Amino acid sequence: MLTGALFGAVFVRHAPICYPPAIALVMIILGAVPSHILGKPDSAWSTPGLARPPGREKREMKT
């Protein structure tokens, strides 16, 4: 992390002013797109009904 911080500080000081915000925007997009896709409520990995193997129905509790 220290190396990244030092590189970022040098980059801010010696690069054109538009580069650091552009890199930050790209990094935010790279994190937001997968979060948006994986965070959908109807995702296969988050739907309990789809996680069961085929042929195994949900059993009701008998009282």
PyMOL commands that set and color helices and strands:
alter all, ss='L'
color gray80, all
select helices_A, chain A and resi 2-14+19-38+48-51
alter helices_A, ss='H'
color red, helices_A
deselect
rebuild
show_as cartoon
